[in-house]
Amino acid sequence: MLYEISQRTMELESEGKKIIKLNIGDPDQPTPKEIIEAAFEAMKHGKTKYSFYAGEKTLRTKLASIHNVSAENVIIIPGSKWAFFSIMYLLLKNGGNAVILTPYWTAYEMAAKILGVEIRFLKAEFDSNWKIDIEKLRNLIDQKTRLLILNNPNNPTSKVLENSLLEEIVEVANDKKVTIMSDEVYRDLSFVKTKSTLDFGGSQILVNSFSKTFAMTGWRIGYVVVDKELAGKMMKLNQMTFTNVPVFVQEAALKALELKEKIAGEMKAIYRRRADLACKILSETELKFTKPDAPFYIFPKYANLDSEKFAFDLLDKRVAITPGTSFGDYREHFRIALTMPEEEIKLGLEKICEALE
């Protein structure tokens, strides 16, 4: 449903209608000019040719130093979606199943379905503050489970797993000899301090992207941290598919890392203000929600709501949201993306509240 809403929103915009887009996690801030200039300079200096399938050594070395691994463990990819698809393909093409903690980012399920991968869902609930039931997780994993997929901070709830709970999840995966694929694309923007799964050891895969932290969604660049065996397989798959992320884009990403502290700090400040504004407005309604630990989302619940119908009806009021069914079995929920200026967020939320009365 996420993509159906996005498609309908674009159709309405093509008709000249103004839509308050609270449906997609695409930062409204422009890519910082220093990053754009770095790409431009790279292009002017001829960095427009084929490159190494794993990515430029300078960028991989910088990322490796951040995560305390070897550059051989880092593979540059065209965004996090490619990571989900390629890793599932490489680890599950010969069978097995994947466990996904829900609510989840839509791309995980879509990739699994395309590849014919068996999926097992472990559902977290609003009423338990989105806490993962460790015993249910342990019982859900069997001898055919190859992959455990988690997203921390979470999209759509913007909740961060407590370090003690994250450690328990890693312990279960290690005990069961299951690889964790941890999507941490919002971690650098988190309002609260959180650890990476890499901090706990074991067979972990880190997925990250430059899209959210640096407002580079259209640049299509991300990376994974994997063991050397899987890195070699991913490098060969890159070779046979997209070849390499453009070198000038990688140069832009390198500049982004140089400025990460400044850019991430500014972004966090913006989204903290927006989250506070949204919470203030929504707290005056009958909606139930958890306060975000990170950008960009709020995932409110309204009793007996059909969020799919509500989302399409709301488009008539020129506001786009995403129904909760896009993220698992959450029909009474919907996701609000705080990726618009504050005045538009305020107007959009007011229209949402009016529609629920």
VOPAGU-2260 file (C-alpha; in pm, 1 decimal, decimal comma):
REM VOPAGU-2260
SITE   aa  ch    i         X         Y         Z
SITE  MET   A    0       0,0       0,0       0,0
SITE  LEU   A    1     292,4     236,1      52,2
SITE  TYR   A    2     365,7     247,2    -318,4
SITE  GLU   A    3       0,2     266,9    -417,6
SITE  ILE   A    4     -40,7     577,8    -203,0
SITE  SER   A    5     279,3     726,3    -345,9
SITE  GLN   A    6     161,3     657,9    -701,3
SITE  ARG   A    7    -176,6     820,0    -638,7
SITE  THR   A    8      -6,2    1118,3    -476,1
SITE  MET   A    9     213,1    1170,0    -782,3
SITE  GLU   A   10     -90,9    1143,6   -1008,9
SITE  LEU   A   11    -270,4    1415,3    -811,6
SITE  GLU   A   12      38,6    1636,5    -822,0
SITE  SER   A   13      60,3    1589,4   -1199,5
SITE  GLU   A   14    -293,4    1728,0   -1214,8
SITE  GLY   A   15    -168,9    2041,7   -1042,6
SITE  LYS   A   16    -305,8    1960,1    -697,7
SITE  LYS   A   17    -101,7    2052,1    -390,4
SITE  ILE   A   18     -52,4    1752,8    -159,1
SITE  ILE   A   19      94,8    1768,6     190,5
SITE  LYS   A   20     319,9    1463,3     162,2
SITE  LEU   A   21     349,4    1300,0     502,1
SITE  ASN   A   22     379,7     957,5     341,2
SITE  ILE   A   23     745,4     917,8     245,9
SITE  GLY   A   24    1075,1     942,4     433,8
SITE  ASP   A   25    1240,4    1173,9     184,7
SITE  PRO   A   26    1402,7    1467,4     369,4
SITE  ASP   A   27    1281,7    1804,5     244,1
SITE  GLN   A   28    1623,5    1959,1     307,0
SITE  PRO   A   29    1849,2    1993,2       2,5
SITE  THR   A   30    2168,1    1790,4     -17,3
SITE  PRO   A   31    2437,4    2007,7     146,8
SITE  LYS   A   32    2620,5    2215,0    -112,0
SITE  GLU   A   33    2962,1    2079,6      -8,6
SITE  ILE   A   34    2849,3    1729,7    -105,5
SITE  ILE   A   35    2717,7    1848,8    -442,2
SITE  GLU   A   36    3039,9    2038,9    -509,7
SITE  ALA   A   37    3246,1    1729,4    -429,0
SITE  ALA   A   38    3054,8    1530,0    -690,6
SITE  PHE   A   39    3092,3    1811,1    -944,1
SITE  GLU   A   40    3466,6    1837,6    -886,2
SITE  ALA   A   41    3502,2    1461,7    -924,4
SITE  MET   A   42    3318,2    1470,6   -1256,5
SITE  LYS   A   43    3531,1    1760,4   -1380,6
SITE  HIS   A   44    3842,0    1557,1   -1300,2
SITE  GLY   A   45    3726,5    1263,4   -1509,4
SITE  LYS   A   46    3589,4    1035,7   -1236,0
SITE  THR   A   47    3312,1     914,1   -1461,4
SITE  LYS   A   48    3449,6     572,6   -1560,9
SITE  TYR   A   49    3405,4     217,4   -1440,7
SITE  SER   A   50    3532,5     145,9   -1092,5
SITE  PHE   A   51    3600,3    -146,5    -859,6
SITE  TYR   A   52    3287,8    -356,2    -798,9
SITE  ALA   A   53    3318,0    -334,5    -420,2
SITE  GLY   A   54    3355,0      44,0    -423,7
SITE  GLU   A   55    3639,2     293,4    -405,4
SITE  LYS   A   56    3910,0     200,7    -156,7
SITE  THR   A   57    3916,8     548,2      -0,6
SITE  LEU   A   58    3547,7     538,5      85,5
SITE  ARG   A   59    3555,7     179,0     205,5
SITE  THR   A   60    3859,3     251,2     423,9
SITE  LYS   A   61    3685,0     550,6     582,2
SITE  LEU   A   62    3373,5     345,3     656,0
SITE  ALA   A   63    3584,1      59,1     787,5
SITE  SER   A   64    3750,9     294,5    1036,2
SITE  ILE   A   65    3408,8     408,6    1159,6
SITE  HIS   A   66    3295,8      51,1    1223,2
SITE  ASN   A   67    3631,1     -90,9    1338,4
SITE  VAL   A   68    3652,1    -346,1    1057,8
SITE  SER   A   69    3871,1    -403,7     753,7
SITE  ALA   A   70    3798,9    -232,1     423,3
SITE  GLU   A   71    3751,3    -583,8     282,1
SITE  ASN   A   72    3437,4    -609,1     496,2
SITE  VAL   A   73    3275,4    -304,0     337,4
SITE  ILE   A   74    3083,8    -314,2       8,2
SITE  ILE   A   75    2938,8      -0,8    -153,6
SITE  ILE   A   76    2590,1     -47,3    -297,0
SITE  PRO   A   77    2318,9     162,4    -468,2
SITE  GLY   A   78    2105,6     214,4    -158,5
SITE  SER   A   79    1985,5     -12,9     119,1
SITE  LYS   A   80    1717,1    -188,5     -88,3
SITE  TRP   A   81    1989,8    -356,8    -289,3
SITE  ALA   A   82    2138,6    -484,7      34,8
SITE  PHE   A   83    1813,3    -652,0     139,1
SITE  PHE   A   84    1764,6    -809,1    -201,9
SITE  SER   A   85    2120,7    -923,5    -263,1
SITE  ILE   A   86    2177,9   -1060,7      86,4
SITE  MET   A   87    1852,4   -1257,2      80,9
SITE  TYR   A   88    1944,5   -1387,7    -261,6
SITE  LEU   A   89    2292,0   -1497,5    -157,5
SITE  LEU   A   90    2195,5   -1649,2     177,9
SITE  LEU   A   91    1856,6   -1798,1      90,6
SITE  LYS   A   92    1867,5   -1894,2    -277,3
SITE  ASN   A   93    1919,6   -2258,9    -180,2
SITE  GLY   A   94    1633,4   -2261,3      70,5
SITE  GLY   A   95    1569,1   -2170,2     429,3
SITE  ASN   A   96    1359,0   -1903,3     593,3
SITE  ALA   A   97    1397,1   -1549,7     725,0
SITE  VAL   A   98    1253,7   -1407,1    1046,1
SITE  ILE   A   99    1142,1   -1043,4    1027,1
SITE  LEU   A  100    1067,8    -837,5    1338,2
SITE  THR   A  101     758,6    -625,8    1282,9
SITE  PRO   A  102     655,6    -357,0    1223,5
SITE  TYR   A  103     904,2    -361,1     937,1
SITE  TRP   A  104    1016,3    -157,3     637,6
SITE  THR   A  105     817,7    -271,8     334,5
SITE  ALA   A  106    1125,1    -351,4     123,6
SITE  TYR   A  107    1216,0    -655,1     335,6
SITE  GLU   A  108     895,6    -841,1     256,0
SITE  MET   A  109     893,8    -731,7    -107,1
SITE  ALA   A  110    1247,3    -862,9    -163,6
SITE  ALA   A  111    1162,5   -1190,3      10,1
SITE  LYS   A  112     848,5   -1240,4    -199,8
SITE  ILE   A  113    1033,0   -1172,4    -525,7
SITE  LEU   A  114    1291,1   -1435,2    -429,6
SITE  GLY   A  115    1035,0   -1686,1    -303,5
SITE  VAL   A  116    1180,1   -1677,8      47,4
SITE  GLU   A  117     971,9   -1813,8     333,1
SITE  ILE   A  118     909,5   -1538,4     588,1
SITE  ARG   A  119     826,9   -1570,0     956,0
SITE  PHE   A  120     704,3   -1260,6    1134,8
SITE  LEU   A  121     752,3   -1176,5    1500,8
SITE  LYS   A  122     500,1    -906,5    1581,2
SITE  ALA   A  123     558,9    -632,6    1837,4
SITE  GLU   A  124     262,5    -433,3    1966,4
SITE  PHE   A  125     196,7     -74,9    2067,1
SITE  ASP   A  126      53,2    -188,7    2401,6
SITE  SER   A  127     389,6    -338,7    2502,4
SITE  ASN   A  128     578,8     -28,6    2384,3
SITE  TRP   A  129     698,2    -228,6    2082,0
SITE  LYS   A  130     900,3    -466,7    2298,5
SITE  ILE   A  131    1031,2    -784,4    2134,0
SITE  ASP   A  132     930,2   -1110,2    2306,0
SITE  ILE   A  133    1259,9   -1298,4    2328,7
SITE  GLU   A  134    1099,6   -1638,0    2397,8
SITE  LYS   A  135     872,8   -1603,9    2096,4
SITE  LEU   A  136    1178,1   -1514,5    1889,7
SITE  ARG   A  137    1366,2   -1817,0    2014,5
SITE  ASN   A  138    1073,8   -2047,7    1934,5
SITE  LEU   A  139    1023,2   -1898,9    1588,9
SITE  ILE   A  140    1376,0   -1986,0    1473,9
SITE  ASP   A  141    1436,6   -2340,2    1351,8
SITE  GLN   A  142    1714,0   -2529,7    1173,6
SITE  LYS   A  143    1613,5   -2376,9     839,5
SITE  THR   A  144    1632,0   -2015,9     957,7
SITE  ARG   A  145    1919,4   -1837,7     785,2
SITE  LEU   A  146    1846,8   -1470,8     849,0
SITE  LEU   A  147    1698,9   -1247,1    1118,8
SITE  ILE   A  148    1606,4    -899,9     995,1
SITE  LEU   A  149    1571,5    -607,9    1230,9
SITE  ASN   A  150    1552,9    -232,3    1190,6
SITE  ASN   A  151    1695,9     -13,9    1467,3
SITE  PRO   A  152    1588,8     266,9    1497,4
SITE  ASN   A  153    1264,7     132,2    1360,7
SITE  ASN   A  154    1069,6     245,2    1058,8
SITE  PRO   A  155     774,4     311,7    1108,8
SITE  THR   A  156     768,7     350,6    1489,4
SITE  SER   A  157    1090,0     554,0    1532,3
SITE  LYS   A  158    1159,5     347,7    1845,3
SITE  VAL   A  159    1510,5     244,1    1946,2
SITE  LEU   A  160    1573,5     -99,3    2096,3
SITE  GLU   A  161    1711,4     -85,7    2447,2
SITE  ASN   A  162    2071,5    -204,4    2451,4
SITE  SER   A  163    1986,8    -487,8    2691,1
SITE  LEU   A  164    1712,2    -612,4    2459,5
SITE  LEU   A  165    1935,7    -579,0    2154,8
SITE  GLU   A  166    2199,8    -783,9    2333,6
SITE  GLU   A  167    1941,7   -1055,8    2406,1
SITE  ILE   A  168    1838,8   -1066,1    2040,3
SITE  VAL   A  169    2201,6   -1105,4    1934,0
SITE  GLU   A  170    2251,9   -1382,3    2192,2
SITE  VAL   A  171    1954,2   -1576,2    2055,8
SITE  ALA   A  172    2082,9   -1538,5    1698,6
SITE  ASN   A  173    2431,3   -1650,4    1801,0
SITE  ASP   A  174    2294,5   -1948,4    1995,8
SITE  LYS   A  175    2084,9   -2052,0    1697,2
SITE  LYS   A  176    2367,7   -1977,9    1449,0
SITE  VAL   A  177    2150,7   -1731,5    1258,1
SITE  THR   A  178    2286,2   -1423,9    1079,8
SITE  ILE   A  179    2137,1   -1087,8    1174,8
SITE  MET   A  180    2084,4    -829,7     903,2
SITE  SER   A  181    2053,5    -501,4    1090,8
SITE  ASP   A  182    1912,6    -203,5     902,6
SITE  GLU   A  183    2055,8      99,4    1082,3
SITE  VAL   A  184    1991,7     377,3     831,4
SITE  TYR   A  185    1841,0     607,0    1098,0
SITE  ARG   A  186    2102,6     544,7    1367,2
SITE  ASP   A  187    2314,7     854,0    1300,4
SITE  LEU   A  188    2002,1    1069,5    1342,3
SITE  SER   A  189    1874,7     900,8    1658,2
SITE  PHE   A  190    1769,6    1131,8    1941,1
SITE  VAL   A  191    1889,5     873,1    2192,9
SITE  LYS   A  192    2216,9     687,5    2203,7
SITE  THR   A  193    2198,2     337,0    2063,6
SITE  LYS   A  194    2441,8      60,0    1989,2
SITE  SER   A  195    2492,2    -121,3    1660,8
SITE  THR   A  196    2456,6    -498,3    1641,0
SITE  LEU   A  197    2824,0    -496,6    1539,4
SITE  ASP   A  198    2905,1    -395,0    1896,0
SITE  PHE   A  199    2792,5    -734,6    2025,1
SITE  GLY   A  200    2989,9    -973,8    1803,4
SITE  GLY   A  201    2866,7   -1281,8    1620,7
SITE  SER   A  202    2748,2   -1321,0    1263,1
SITE  GLN   A  203    2610,7    -974,5    1194,0
SITE  ILE   A  204    2542,9    -778,7     877,5
SITE  LEU   A  205    2514,1    -400,9     899,2
SITE  VAL   A  206    2314,7    -212,7     636,1
SITE  ASN   A  207    2342,9     165,0     615,3
SITE  SER   A  208    2270,3     441,3     368,0
SITE  PHE   A  209    2362,8     801,8     298,2
SITE  SER   A  210    2003,6     884,4     202,4
SITE  LYS   A  211    1854,2     999,7     531,9
SITE  THR   A  212    2144,4    1145,7     728,6
SITE  PHE   A  213    2270,5    1357,2     438,0
SITE  ALA   A  214    1947,1    1419,3     241,1
SITE  MET   A  215    2088,1    1211,1     -45,7
SITE  THR   A  216    1789,8     989,2    -127,5
SITE  GLY   A  217    1820,9    1038,0    -503,0
SITE  TRP   A  218    2196,1     974,3    -509,0
SITE  ARG   A  219    2141,2     602,0    -445,8
SITE  ILE   A  220    2437,6     507,1    -233,1
SITE  GLY   A  221    2468,3     292,2      76,2
SITE  TYR   A  222    2694,0      21,0     211,9
SITE  VAL   A  223    2706,0    -305,4     399,6
SITE  VAL   A  224    2949,7    -444,1     652,5
SITE  VAL   A  225    2975,8    -822,1     608,4
SITE  ASP   A  226    3223,1   -1104,6     658,3
SITE  LYS   A  227    3486,5   -1156,1     387,4
SITE  GLU   A  228    3316,7   -1459,9     235,2
SITE  LEU   A  229    2987,4   -1278,9     183,4
SITE  ALA   A  230    3174,0    -965,8      70,0
SITE  GLY   A  231    3330,6   -1166,4    -210,3
SITE  LYS   A  232    2992,9   -1298,6    -320,7
SITE  MET   A  233    2836,2    -953,2    -310,5
SITE  MET   A  234    3123,6    -810,6    -512,5
SITE  LYS   A  235    3063,3   -1070,3    -785,4
SITE  LEU   A  236    2690,3    -996,9    -781,8
SITE  ASN   A  237    2762,4    -625,7    -815,4
SITE  GLN   A  238    2985,3    -704,6   -1111,5
SITE  MET   A  239    2708,5    -895,0   -1286,6
SITE  THR   A  240    2436,5    -635,0   -1217,8
SITE  PHE   A  241    2498,8    -262,3   -1170,7
SITE  THR   A  242    2884,0    -284,7   -1197,8
SITE  ASN   A  243    2960,2      -2,0    -953,1
SITE  VAL   A  244    2811,2     299,8    -784,1
SITE  PRO   A  245    2935,3     601,7    -987,2
SITE  VAL   A  246    3272,2     720,3    -860,8
SITE  PHE   A  247    3159,0    1083,7    -841,6
SITE  VAL   A  248    2873,6     974,0    -615,2
SITE  GLN   A  249    3123,0     789,3    -395,5
SITE  GLU   A  250    3335,4    1105,3    -379,7
SITE  ALA   A  251    3027,2    1294,5    -264,3
SITE  ALA   A  252    2967,2    1029,0       2,8
SITE  LEU   A  253    3326,1    1065,6     122,0
SITE  LYS   A  254    3274,1    1439,8     164,6
SITE  ALA   A  255    2948,9    1367,0     351,9
SITE  LEU   A  256    3139,2    1154,6     602,5
SITE  GLU   A  257    3386,1    1435,9     660,3
SITE  LEU   A  258    3095,4    1662,5     753,3
SITE  LYS   A  259    2882,5    1400,0     930,6
SITE  GLU   A  260    2894,0    1545,8    1280,5
SITE  LYS   A  261    2783,7    1889,8    1160,7
SITE  ILE   A  262    2518,9    1770,3     915,5
SITE  ALA   A  263    2371,5    1502,1    1143,1
SITE  GLY   A  264    2356,3    1749,5    1432,6
SITE  GLU   A  265    2163,5    2001,5    1224,4
SITE  MET   A  266    1927,4    1735,1    1090,0
SITE  LYS   A  267    1856,2    1595,8    1436,9
SITE  ALA   A  268    1771,4    1941,7    1568,1
SITE  ILE   A  269    1523,2    1997,3    1286,5
SITE  TYR   A  270    1350,7    1663,0    1332,3
SITE  ARG   A  271    1341,6    1686,2    1710,4
SITE  ARG   A  272    1147,4    2014,7    1676,8
SITE  ARG   A  273     912,2    1853,1    1428,4
SITE  ALA   A  274     859,8    1550,4    1649,8
SITE  ASP   A  275     780,1    1774,9    1947,4
SITE  LEU   A  276     531,3    1970,5    1736,2
SITE  ALA   A  277     361,2    1656,4    1608,9
SITE  CYS   A  278     341,3    1501,1    1955,4
SITE  LYS   A  279     184,7    1817,2    2095,4
SITE  ILE   A  280     -86,0    1820,4    1828,2
SITE  LEU   A  281    -158,6    1447,0    1837,9
SITE  SER   A  282    -168,0    1432,7    2218,3
SITE  GLU   A  283    -484,9    1641,6    2207,3
SITE  THR   A  284    -666,5    1367,3    2014,2
SITE  GLU   A  285    -778,4    1011,1    2081,8
SITE  LEU   A  286    -483,5     877,9    1885,7
SITE  LYS   A  287    -239,5     655,4    2073,0
SITE  PHE   A  288     127,5     681,3    1982,8
SITE  THR   A  289     478,1     646,5    2120,3
SITE  LYS   A  290     709,6     944,9    2126,9
SITE  PRO   A  291     980,3     908,3    1860,4
SITE  ASP   A  292    1333,6     814,0    1965,9
SITE  ALA   A  293    1458,6     904,6    1617,5
SITE  PRO   A  294    1344,8    1068,5    1291,9
SITE  PHE   A  295    1132,8    1070,6    1084,1
SITE  TYR   A  296     814,2     892,7    1176,9
SITE  ILE   A  297     518,5     866,6    1411,1
SITE  PHE   A  298     300,7     554,3    1396,0
SITE  PRO   A  299     -28,9     640,2    1569,5
SITE  LYS   A  300    -312,7     399,5    1643,1
SITE  TYR   A  301    -685,8     470,3    1629,2
SITE  ALA   A  302    -932,8     209,5    1749,9
SITE  ASN   A  303   -1125,7      27,0    1474,4
SITE  LEU   A  304    -960,9     230,5    1199,7
SITE  ASP   A  305    -926,9      89,8     848,4
SITE  SER   A  306    -604,7     272,3     770,2
SITE  GLU   A  307    -606,1     178,7     401,1
SITE  LYS   A  308    -946,4     338,4     343,4
SITE  PHE   A  309    -850,1     628,5     567,4
SITE  ALA   A  310    -531,0     694,3     369,3
SITE  PHE   A  311    -711,7     707,9      36,5
SITE  ASP   A  312    -995,4     920,1     178,5
SITE  LEU   A  313    -740,1    1159,0     323,9
SITE  LEU   A  314    -598,6    1221,8     -21,8
SITE  ASP   A  315    -926,7    1397,2     -99,5
SITE  LYS   A  316    -824,9    1644,6     170,9
SITE  ARG   A  317    -485,4    1675,2      -1,1
SITE  VAL   A  318    -286,9    1495,4     269,5
SITE  ALA   A  319     -84,7    1178,3     207,0
SITE  ILE   A  320      -1,0     926,3     478,7
SITE  THR   A  321      91,3     557,1     470,3
SITE  PRO   A  322    -149,6     291,0     605,7
SITE  GLY   A  323     -17,5      64,1     877,1
SITE  THR   A  324     -73,4    -244,7     664,7
SITE  SER   A  325     236,1    -143,8     468,2
SITE  PHE   A  326     444,8    -244,4     768,3
SITE  GLY   A  327     274,5    -565,8     876,3
SITE  ASP   A  328     -51,5    -650,9    1049,6
SITE  TYR   A  329    -127,5    -299,5    1173,1
SITE  ARG   A  330    -457,6    -195,0    1015,7
SITE  GLU   A  331    -545,3      45,1    1299,4
SITE  HIS   A  332    -214,3     229,5    1260,4
SITE  PHE   A  333     -84,7     472,9    1000,4
SITE  ARG   A  334     257,4     629,6     948,6
SITE  ILE   A  335     321,9    1002,2     942,4
SITE  ALA   A  336     653,7    1113,9     792,9
SITE  LEU   A  337     779,1    1444,1     932,4
SITE  THR   A  338     963,4    1530,9     612,7
SITE  MET   A  339     789,2    1858,5     533,4
SITE  PRO   A  340     834,7    2211,7     671,3
SITE  GLU   A  341     674,8    2269,0    1012,0
SITE  GLU   A  342     387,0    2479,6     882,6
SITE  GLU   A  343     286,8    2204,5     640,1
SITE  ILE   A  344     322,4    1935,9     906,5
SITE  LYS   A  345      95,0    2139,0    1134,0
SITE  LEU   A  346    -167,0    2186,2     861,5
SITE  GLY   A  347    -147,7    1821,0     758,0
SITE  LEU   A  348    -187,9    1697,3    1114,6
SITE  GLU   A  349    -482,0    1928,7    1170,7
SITE  LYS   A  350    -653,1    1783,2     864,0
SITE  ILE   A  351    -580,4    1430,9     987,1
SITE  CYS   A  352    -734,2    1510,9    1325,1
SITE  GLU   A  353   -1041,3    1664,6    1162,6
SITE  ALA   A  354   -1088,3    1355,6     946,2
SITE  LEU   A  355   -1087,2    1133,0    1255,3
SITE  GLU   A  356   -1355,2    1331,2    1438,6
